[in-house]
Amino acid sequence: MRRVMLGAVAFLAAATVAANVSAYDGVDVSDGGSISGDVKYQGDAPAPAKIAVTKDNEVCGKEKTSPDLMVGADKGIQNVVVRITNIQKGKKLTPGTATFDQKNCEYTPHVLAFPAGSTVNILNSDGILHNVHTTSTANPSFNQAQPKFKKQIDAKIEKPEFPIKVQCDAHGWMHAWWISEDHPYYAVTDEKGAFKIADVPPGDYELEFWHETLGKQTQKVSVKAKEDSKVSVQMAKK
């Protein structure tokens, strides 16, 4: 019995050490560089899908463009999450508030990234009944109606999780993604597919690119003090 107890204690101690080694350490960064670039669609991008609106047409309209794959005229892909996966020390992670709106029966933004521990302010700008339903594993899922008189509800996301799916049970076409990060080195591409991650300590890193329909890919990048490292990747449906 004593041997079993000693083994259990040793295992817990090792697990604690491993957790402490892998935990992100927030420090002052005075000589940081940056990573910037773009994500493009490889080949001919498909035309955006159209979705017929079957409910609340006076507010929602008659048709929506699917946000699943938004590709610009220059093939830049919007809403790609770009994140460093192997950073353990850098600028401090500061939880705060993030705004997530329901406007014209669409979630805005479609991909919302924020530091773990932040509070998401969920707005209802439409003045009709909406519903916010998250599917989580690390954080508690919630499913909450938001009637027109309830202009804002708040949800605190304590733990890192990637990704969290959000959907509206009242309007089946409405869906989005939340990204709760344990470090501040991430970005979401804009309408041109561009991104920038600033104040990165000098070093060698692995960048991960995630898109809800195109999947994941990674790329190595080296960052030098007070210099910008350029990265350009292409993604396509597999």
Secondary structure by P-SEA (a helix, b strand, c coil): caaaaaaaaaaaaaaaaaaaaabbbbbbbccccccccbbbbccccccbbbbbbcccccccccccccccccccccccccbbbbbbcccccccbbbbbbbbbbbccccccccbbbbcccbbbbcccccccbbbbbbbbcccbbbbbbbcccccbbbbbbcccccbbbbbbcccccccbbbbbbccccbbbbccccccccccccbbbbbbbbbbccbbbbbbbbbbcccbbbbbbbbbbcc
